[in-house]
Amino acid sequence: MIKEHDCVVLTQDLPNEGLTAGDVGTVVHIHQAGAAYEVEFVTLTGQTVAVATVQASQLRPVNRRDLSHVRELAAK
């Protein structure tokens, strides 16, 4: 079960937020007993990129086999 402050991984792109599958965020709020989550996505220097409402089907918890990977944000 995903809890507040857990790290999660997007499984689908969220183009309106500039996020792609594989991006990692932190759960800051749980909606409707886990039907959706408010997730904050930040750069490695701590700058918030987006706080998005994400459906449970669009993310998964991180697991012990996950490896960090870096991508640069597109210029706005």
DORO-86065 format. One record per residue: x, y, z of N, C-alpha, C, O, CB in turn. Coordinates in steps of 0.001 Angstrom, whole numbers, plus 500000, padded with zeros to 6 digits. Each point is the difference from the previous one (the first is absolute). Glycine has a CB too. Layout:
REM residues N
XYZXYZXYZXYZXYZ/...
END
This chain:
REM residues 76
500841498818500000499159501182500000500891501252500000500976500078500746497173498665500481/501512502194497957500743501257499905499524500941501104498801500178500213501492499537497276/500683500889503215499694500897501107500555501397499713500813500179499093499208497872502517/499531502937499174500570501340499879501501499937500238500477499264500863497353501779499894/502903499740498464501455500122500027500716498850499314501231499988499962498524501259502136/499516497787497357500628498931499222500471500547498661499374500893499428499176497380501699/502550501188498381500443500305498639499248499077499053499826498811500270502483501943500522/497251499817498093499251499242498997500564500295498614500687501000499791497235499049501654/501775499065497620500475500113498622498790500107499077499066499204500097503045499469500433/497909502312498576498940500106498996500097498832499030501094499619499585498897502897500623/498881496927499439499969498928498998499425500495498677500006499272499007499747499045502830/499753502917498147499463500617498785500484501447499923500225500642501026497726497845499029/502204502011498739500350501407499817498857500888500492498827499644499886502634499764498133/498902501749502529499038501057500336500438501240499240500620500892500579498870498138501745/500192501040496376500520501073499158499605501401500460500784500935499838499144497461498302/498894501771502421499580501328500470500883500507501136500085501205500238497578498248499085/502992499621501376500876500361501114501472499981499599500866500380500788497435498693500782/501985500481497190501380499884499559500715498800500597501227499990500091498803502455499655/499210496543500663500563498822500647499907498790499089499082499889499188500300501044503045/501578498159497908500004498791499176500057498759500879500445500053501146500685501201496996/498415497638501306500065498722500698501432499780500470500950500221499248497141498828499368/502054500519502615501306499798500592500416501123500936500906499817500813499693498907497178/498754502441501911500308501082500929499589499582501417499009499296500196500679502440497964/501099498717502817499785499626501392499485501206500762500496501114499829501319497138500050/497190501522500962499446501061500829499731499502501403500215498829500313498777502219497669/500531499862502862499677499689501387498531500280500256499498501074499667502856499457501046/496965498513499872498581500153500320499858501019501127500614499865501058498889497746498217/499676503412500481499754501012501025498558499970500519499687500631501009502071500777497919/497376497862500383498608499866500459499379498791499310500310499694498849499479502819501542/499331496809500334499285498842499451498532500370499862499381500476500952502264497884500093/497794501416497755498587500281499737499194498704500024500441498977499475500194503036499140/498205498036501987499002498921499952500610498620500244499857499093499179498829502296499231/501983498466502708500564498714500435500909499367498947500035498778499860497936500890501536/502762501162497869500969499474499045499523499931498565500670499401499159500213499331502695/497970501871497844499541500039498605500883500923499178500189499785498803497457499753501939/502902501505499910500896500953499338500932500579501058499759499898501202498503500662497008/502811500051501296501016500539500896500438501375499512500064500256498798500710497415501786/499523503199500358500647501270499677501494499720500130500473499596501063497549501887499765/502720498734498085501415499631499972500829501218499608499683500692499033499739496912500373/501637502650501348500922501084499685501208499432499271500592499009500428498635502312501585/501126499319496884501160499615499201501010501133500083499664501156499744498928497406498681/502641501112501931501034501019500172501253499618499221500238498828499708498844501744502563/501720500453497397501299499746499384500941499474501086499662500011501183499976501815497053/501527497720501356500969499493500974500558501097500898500608499709501030499971498505497355/499217503054501231500421501105500859498865500506500880500176500980500723501499499653497555/497163498719501676498892500327500886498978500978499467499112500420500742502440499130501018/498547500827496968499024500921499410498748499224499594500082499014499267501776502505499910/496994498930501301498750499333499641499698500232498530499996501135499523499139499136502826/500612498637496941499643500046498585498480499975499862499431500733499190502733498106500174/497185500318501427498544499868499923499483499348501271500678499191500632499420500636496853/498687500547502868499218499274500989498756499582499247499192500838499600501721500453502459/498936497409497750498945499497499117499122498986500716500466499235500844501020501150497186/497236499625501617499101498946500439500150498845499024499777500148498799498585501506502257/502018497198499479500324498834499172499107498842500415499910499673501183502490501096498532/496938498609499311499165498834500275500876498824500431501149499888499572497131500911498753/501179498335502514500756498849500488500536499158498848501079499417500110497512500567501953/500674499947496846500418499186498845501166500621499235500577499351499127497085499829500691/502695502073500498501063500701499290501330500004500753500958500642499568497288500767499410/501814497880502136501254499972500754500163498667500709499091499172500058500796503311500249/501316497351500228500302498808500791501017500391501062500699501003499857498824497435498182/500558500771503025501031500284500995501380499711499421500129499198499075498259500260502783/502640501187498679501354499629499606500294498621500582499409499597501002501350502844498902/500156496847499459500386498708500551501520499901500072500708500856499469497192498090499612/502585500040501557501431499883500268500841499771498758501226500086500073498172499032502127/499988500596496670500736499786498758500010501237499108500596499974498923498802497624501215/499954503483500291499964501233499214501356500703500054500678499994501027496852500242499432/502845500363498427501247500735499883499682501430499587499213500219499079502066497672500315/499319503074501273499777501404499631500586500275498624501011499414499611499026501264502815/499313500222496844500455500411498684499658501474499856498962500444500490500728497219498512/501151503087500347499770501440499888499587500365498580500539499476499026501134500943502802/497366500486498076499639500622498737499902501487500257499626500425501093499132497510498070/501573502848499843499943501448500147498633500492499555499472499547498984503020500650500647/496939500724501123498700500565499637500123500814498716501003500672499760498319499393502668/499655499858496775499953500830498788499838501455500407499309500305500971499690497800497674/501630502779500623499873501436500272498570500449499726499367499539499050503066500832500364/497073500516501411498632500511499797500048501300499251498957500595499728500261498296502361/
END
